Amino acid sequence: MRTVQPCVTIGSYVWAQDRLPYDEFTLRLDALRAAMDRNGWPAVLVYGDVREHAALAFLSSFIPRVRWGMALLPRTGDARLLCAMSTRDLPAMRTLTWIADVRSGVGPEWVNAFDPWFERFTGGQAQKLGTLGFDIMAPVLQASVRRSLGERFVLQRADDVVAIPARRKRPRELTMIRAACKLLEATAETFAESWRGNHEPETAALDAERVARSLAAQDVRTLVSLDGGRTLVPFQGRFEKCAGPLVGYLAVKVLGYWADLFVTVDDGSPTSAARQTATVLDAIIANMRPGARTDTLHAKAVGALAPYKLHPVLGGSVGHGIGLSLHEGAEFRASADATLVEDGVYTVQVGAADAKGVLLSAIVRVAATGAEVLVRSPSVAAD
């Protein structure tokens, strides 16, 4: 789902060393350093911004609160991090990462911040540096980076060489995702209960966001339907009472890890479309195992949903990976040829387009023996 990104991130930003200690990041760097050895890169530059920062967070634990951050990770020696914060904010930013050398990326002097480090690699010919996340970097910033590097270095895209973050989640990552799912479950319950009390979808979304932030969510994204589930919109400030069903989308981020959920709650008995959608969601989950093809899961979902059509909000997809990014890996589409991996975590999404609309989902970990449901949409029927 595509949501509106908040202009100011006001959530709980910390490096939880009890959950993600320093040694976790040394292990995460192993695959990257192996790629450096294979490609002859003395270092890799890793970029992330406030909107998308999966690779940067995975390798450095740093999550930009505003604008952007960029880490220089060498094969050997000390790492360095630039962040688009003023020097006044650097003491706080240094508590968010294991990297000791954190510098401000604000002002004209930032382009020379890496120069002392780069001097170690200058020689008779240009050195190669790998890059991660540069595809989302603003052109003006990318031009500044290239000017700073000059003729001394050639940048080579590393995103297709090494998967960062990996599709298979590490044990500590699974712990973090479970925590995000638990918080999301409480958020979804508040969303449904608030609407049952006043039938105002936007009030329900605000109540849900308030609960999520009180439970230390870093970020909360919401969409609601004001037309019975046919479309979803961001906050409008209309606060109008709407007859059922309540249909919405909730996403929360906890210590960098996302969890999301569709919610559909009727104020009476579930419609046939709602019951069928719930059955299709169960069927997809039952077929999720290592090696399962995503196009096959899509075909099963669409076939079992007939005579209803897949809800247009889903854009033809019935799922995708989730973790440090809301969208990780390939979408579950008819044309996709990806397969599920053991210890991969996926959000599975099904919706039926009826006179109104139904949208349900679940977050699933694919284990060797089958699927583990981490969180699922609440019941479509009101209590």
Secondary structure, DSSP 8 states (H G I E B T S, - for coil): ------SS--S-----TTTS-HHHHHHHHHHHHHHHHHHT-SEEEEEEESS--HHHHHHH----SSSEEEEEEESSS--EEEESS-GGGHHHHGGG-S-SEEEE--SGGGGGTTHHHHGGG--SS-EEEEEESGGGS-HHHHHHHHHHHTTSEEEEE-TTTS-SS-SS--HHHHHHHHHHHHHHHHHHHHHHHHHHHH--HHHHHHHHHHHHHHTT-SEEEEEE-SSTTS--B---S------S-EEEEEEEEETTEEEEEEEEEBSSS--HHHHHHHHHHHHHHHT--TT-BHHHHHHHHHHHHTTSEE-GGGTT-SEEE-SSSSSBS----TT---B--TT-EEEEEEEEESSSEEEEEEEEEEETTEEEEEEE---SB--
